[in-house]
Amino acid sequence: MEHPPRRRQVLIILAIAAAFRPSFCLAQDKGTYQEEADRLAVLLEWQPTSTVADIGAGHGQLTLAAAKRVGKIYSTELEDKLVTNLQHACCDSIFMRSVYHHLTKPLEIDASFFRALKPGGLLAVIDEEPPPNTSPPEGVPKNRGGHGMPQKLLVEELTSAGFQEVKIVDDWWSNYGYCAVFRKPTL
């Protein structure tokens, strides 16, 4: 069956995009996006009335899975102004997956997350240690040591921004990656 020209173009673009997504973003060794959202729901204490933000949402699979568990969700890419313009105390939690190591101004973004969270709100950063022989993404601070985010440095940056470390789950994706959870102190 021949597809109309416009539909064929869209299908080709989707096929190309799917072929070039980084393997790190595809890691689902422990299950589906819904299962990952379920794990986040427990860690971030989601309720049907929760307001959450997915930063660096990519194709939105995790956003859609999370949306089934919460009342309202913001979904944005790093380039969007929404990252630094979230309203004051608008979110019960914020999560990002394979994104933190791409932040070119982490201190500014950390401060934005701190402002956007309600007192007691939670931040989850899902990332990985930099693999050997990799370079940080362009424009990222050189102290990253490669294409990833050293867990110790992440804790230092976020606690310096005022967050309290809650929990770190190692092996978030089967045999690599971690999920670090932080809390904005209550008043």
N, C-alpha and C positions, 0 to 999 in steps of 0.2 A: 504494500500500500504506500503510495507516494504522499508525503506530507506537504502541505502548503508551504511556500518559500519562507514566510515569517516564522512558522512553527519549526521548520527545519533549522533555521538560524538559531533559535532559542535552544533546541535540543543539542546542537553542536557546541554552543557556548557552555551549556551545563556539562556536557561530556568532557570538554577541555578543562573546565574548572575542577571537576571531580578528579581528573587525572593528575593535576598538579598540586592538590592539597598536601601539606606536609604530613608525613607519616605520624609524627608526634600528635598531631591534632586528630588523627584517626584512631588512636589507641583506645580500644574498647575491650581489653583483655578480660575485664571483670564484668562485661555485659554491655547492655544497651545504654543509650543516653538516658532513658527513663530510670534504669537502675542507678546510674550515676546521680541523677537528680534526687532519687530516693535517699541515697547516702548523704548528699548535701542537705536534704531536708532535715535529717536527724542532727547532723553536725551544727547546722545553722538555726535549728529550732523553728522551722517554718510552720506557720499556721495558715488556715484558709483565708485569714485576714491580713497576712504579712505582705509587705511591700519590699520587693527585692530588685537588685540591679545586676545584670549580666554584662560585664565589661569585656569588650573584645569578643563579641558573640559569634563572629565568623558567619557560618551559614545558618545559625540559629537553632540547631538541633537540640542543644542543651537548654536554650531559652524556652522552646516549645515544651520540652519535657518538664521543666520547672514550673511553667505557667499552669500546669494541671494541679499543682500543689499549693499555690499562693493566690492572694487576692489581686495583686497588681505587680507587673514586672516591667522594668525599664531594660531595654536591650540596645547596646551601642557598640560601635567600633572605636578603636583608639583615636582615629582621626576626627571623630565627631566632637563638637563642642560640649555635648551632653556630659562627657567624662568629667570636665572641670566645672560644669554648670548645673550639676544636680542641686536641687533645692536643699537648704539647710534642714537637717534632721528629717529627711523624707523617706529614708530606707531603714527597714529592720535588719537587712543584711545585704551584702554585696559579695559577688563571687566573680572570679576570673580564672580562665583555664588556658594555660599555655600562652599567657599574655604578659605577665609582670616583667619578664626578661626583655620585652620589647619597649618598655617605658624609657623615653629619652629624658624625661624630667621627673624621676620617681619621687623626689621630695615634694614637688608641686602636686602631683597626682595623689600621693599619700595624704597630704593635707586636705585635698578635695574629698577623698573618701571619708576622712575623719569628720569633716563638716556634714557630709551627706547622711551619715549614720545617726540614728537616734541614740541617746544615751543607753548603753548596754547592748547596742547593735553589734553584729558580728561580720567579720570580713574573712573570706576564704580565698587563699591563693593556691591554685593548683599549678605546679611547675615541676621542673626537673633540674638536677645538678648539671652544670655544663659538661657535655661529653668532651673527652680529650681531643685535642687538635681542631677545635672549632673556634670561630671568631664571634665576638658579640655582634648583634645586628647593628647596622649603621646608626650612629648618633647616640648609642647607649653608653652609659659610663663604662670605662675600661676595666673597672674593678670587678666586673662580672666573671672574667676568666674564660669566656667562651659563650656559646649559644645556649644559654640556660640561666638559672638563678641559683647561686649558692644559698642553701638553706640558712646557714649562719648569718650571711649578709642580709637576707630577707628579714630575719628576726631583728637584727640591729636597726635596719631602716624603719621598720614599722613600729618598733618600741620607741625609737627616737621621735616618731611622729605622734606618740601619745597612746598607741595601742598596747593592750596587754596580751601576751601570748596565752592562748587557751590550750591548744592541742596541735600536735603535728602527727599526721597519719602518713607513715612511710609506705612505700609500695602501693600508692594509690591505684596505679595501673599494673597489676600483677607483679612485675619485677623491677619497676622503675617509677620515678615520679613521686611526688608527695603532695599532700594537701595540708597547708598550714592555716590554722584558724586563730583569729585575733578578735579581741573585744574592745570596743570603745568604752571606757569607764563610765559608770553612772555618775550622775551629779552628786 
